[in-house]
Amino acid sequence: MAELQLIYTTWPDAALAENAAHTLLEERLIACANIFPAGRSVFRWEGEVQAEAETVMILKTGAGRASAVRDRVSALHPYDTPAIVGIPALDGATCANFAAWVVAETRG
């Protein structure tokens, strides 16, 4: 059974997220990106509470490619400290065909 990983990341806007998604797809690091442009983040930064519009992106990749995806997202990202969080997809056994597709598309 193929192991999957989801990568959660936030971006300043949908256009930057989509550009990164296209790059990751062209480099075969991901099989799919879901982009949710209407997010709002509330967070503490440099001692103050901030609120900003952000775009959430979830990337689907094989577990063997997750580290490369995180590194590439970091390189593409405009933030100094971007959120890039790997989440193992524990339910892969119930979607074997999907998992096989993800791994085939990412060569991982």
C-alpha positions as CSV (number, residue, x, y, z in Angstrom):
1,M,0.0,0.0,0.0
2,A,1.3,3.5,-0.9
3,E,1.8,5.9,1.9
4,L,0.5,9.5,1.4
5,Q,1.3,12.7,3.0
6,L,-0.6,16.0,3.0
7,I,1.3,19.2,3.2
8,Y,-0.6,22.2,4.8
9,T,0.7,25.6,4.0
10,T,-0.6,29.2,3.9
11,W,0.1,31.9,1.3
12,P,-0.5,35.6,1.1
13,D,-2.8,35.2,-1.9
14,A,-4.3,32.7,-4.3
15,A,-2.2,33.7,-7.2
16,L,1.1,33.0,-5.4
17,A,-0.3,29.7,-4.1
18,E,-1.4,28.7,-7.6
19,N,1.9,29.6,-9.1
20,A,3.7,27.4,-6.5
21,A,1.2,24.6,-7.2
22,H,2.0,24.7,-10.9
23,T,5.7,24.6,-10.2
24,L,5.3,21.6,-7.8
25,L,3.2,19.8,-10.4
26,E,5.6,20.4,-13.2
27,E,8.5,19.1,-11.0
28,R,6.3,16.1,-10.2
29,L,6.6,16.7,-6.4
30,I,2.9,16.7,-5.9
31,A,-0.1,15.0,-7.6
32,C,-2.7,17.7,-6.6
33,A,-3.1,21.0,-4.8
34,N,-6.3,22.2,-3.1
35,I,-6.3,26.0,-2.8
36,F,-8.8,27.8,-0.4
37,P,-8.4,31.5,-1.0
38,A,-10.9,33.0,1.5
39,G,-9.0,32.3,4.8
40,R,-8.2,34.6,7.6
41,S,-5.4,33.9,10.1
42,V,-5.1,35.4,13.6
43,F,-1.7,34.9,15.2
44,R,0.9,36.3,17.5
45,W,3.9,37.7,15.6
46,E,6.8,39.5,17.2
47,G,4.8,40.0,20.4
48,E,1.7,41.4,18.9
49,V,-1.6,39.8,17.8
50,Q,-2.0,40.1,14.0
51,A,-4.9,39.3,11.6
52,E,-4.3,38.8,7.9
53,A,-6.1,37.4,4.9
54,E,-4.3,34.2,3.8
55,T,-4.8,31.4,1.3
56,V,-4.7,27.9,2.5
57,M,-3.1,25.2,0.3
58,I,-3.1,21.5,0.9
59,L,-0.7,19.5,-1.3
60,K,-1.0,15.7,-1.9
61,T,2.2,13.7,-2.3
62,G,3.8,10.3,-1.6
63,A,5.4,10.0,1.8
64,G,8.8,9.5,0.0
65,R,8.5,12.9,-1.6
66,A,7.2,14.9,1.4
67,S,10.6,16.2,2.5
68,A,11.4,17.4,-1.0
69,V,8.0,19.1,-1.2
70,R,8.5,20.9,2.1
71,D,12.0,22.1,1.0
72,R,10.7,23.3,-2.4
73,V,7.7,25.1,-0.8
74,S,10.1,26.8,1.5
75,A,12.2,27.9,-1.4
76,L,9.2,29.2,-3.4
77,H,7.5,30.9,-0.4
78,P,7.6,34.7,0.1
79,Y,7.3,34.5,3.9
80,D,10.4,34.5,6.1
81,T,8.7,31.9,8.4
82,P,6.1,30.0,6.3
83,A,3.7,27.4,7.7
84,I,4.7,24.1,6.0
85,V,3.3,21.2,8.0
86,G,3.4,17.5,6.9
87,I,0.4,15.4,7.9
88,P,0.5,11.7,7.3
89,A,-2.7,10.4,5.5
90,L,-3.5,7.6,7.9
91,D,-6.6,6.5,5.9
92,G,-4.7,5.5,2.8
93,A,-5.8,1.9,3.0
94,T,-9.4,2.9,2.3
95,C,-8.4,4.7,-0.9
96,A,-5.8,2.5,-2.4
97,N,-6.5,3.6,-6.0
98,F,-6.2,7.2,-5.0
99,A,-2.9,6.5,-3.1
100,A,-1.5,4.6,-6.1
101,W,-2.4,7.6,-8.4
102,V,-0.7,10.1,-6.1
103,V,2.5,8.0,-5.9
104,A,2.5,7.4,-9.6
105,E,2.2,11.1,-10.3
106,T,5.0,12.0,-8.0
107,R,7.3,9.2,-8.9
108,G,7.6,8.5,-5.1
